Amino acid sequence: MNQEAANMPNFGALADVHSTLANMGSMRKKGQVNSLAAKLGVDVQTGDYDLDASALGSALMARAKEAGKTDAEIAAAMAE
């Protein structure tokens, strides 16, 4: 019984590792969203962090057009 308990994984530690990795991914995505929004000269809005890459790009490009950016300016910002 003791050997079986010793071979069991530490589920608390596994949960901590999972939480840490999920947080790192979330912070990385937030940094990328903020960077892209800054390049396009637009603000990040509520819900932007939850969008997939395609929808986020479309939303930020649409905001940039509404803000008066030209297609060339948007393309240059997206290429960086």
C-alpha positions in Angstrom: 0.0 0.0 0.0 2.8 2.4 0.9 4.6 1.6 -2.4 1.5 2.2 -4.3 1.0 5.6 -2.6 4.7 6.5 -3.3 4.2 5.8 -7.0 1.1 8.0 -7.3 1.8 11.3 -9.0 1.5 14.5 -6.9 -1.8 15.8 -8.4 -1.4 19.1 -6.6 2.0 19.7 -8.3 0.6 18.7 -11.6 -2.3 21.1 -11.3 0.2 23.9 -10.4 2.3 23.1 -13.4 -0.8 23.1 -15.6 -1.9 26.5 -14.2 1.5 28.0 -14.7 1.7 26.9 -18.3 -1.8 28.1 -19.1 -1.0 31.5 -17.5 2.2 31.7 -19.5 0.3 31.1 -22.7 -2.3 33.7 -21.8 0.3 36.3 -21.0 2.1 35.6 -24.3 -1.1 36.0 -26.3 -1.9 39.2 -24.5 1.5 40.6 -25.3 1.1 39.6 -29.0 -2.4 41.2 -29.1 -1.1 44.4 -27.5 1.8 44.6 -29.9 -0.3 44.1 -33.0 -2.9 46.7 -31.8 -0.1 49.2 -31.2 1.4 48.6 -34.7 -2.0 49.3 -36.2 -2.6 52.3 -33.9 -5.8 50.9 -32.4 -6.9 50.1 -28.9 -7.5 46.6 -27.6 -11.2 46.1 -26.7 -12.9 43.8 -24.3 -13.0 40.3 -25.7 -10.1 40.7 -28.1 -7.9 38.3 -26.1 -10.5 35.6 -26.5 -10.6 35.7 -30.3 -8.7 33.3 -32.5 -5.9 34.6 -34.6 -7.9 35.1 -37.8 -10.8 36.8 -36.1 -8.5 39.0 -34.1 -6.6 40.1 -37.2 -9.8 40.9 -39.0 -11.1 42.9 -36.1 -8.0 44.9 -35.6 -7.6 45.6 -39.3 -11.3 46.8 -39.5 -10.6 49.2 -36.5 -7.5 50.5 -38.2 -9.5 51.2 -41.4 -12.2 53.0 -39.3 -9.4 55.0 -37.8 -8.3 56.2 -41.2 -5.4 53.9 -41.9 -4.7 53.1 -45.6 -4.5 49.5 -46.9 -0.8 50.1 -47.4 -0.3 51.2 -43.8 -2.2 48.2 -42.5 -0.3 45.8 -44.7 3.0 47.3 -43.5 2.0 47.0 -39.9 0.9 43.4 -40.4 4.1 42.4 -42.2 6.3 43.5 -39.2 
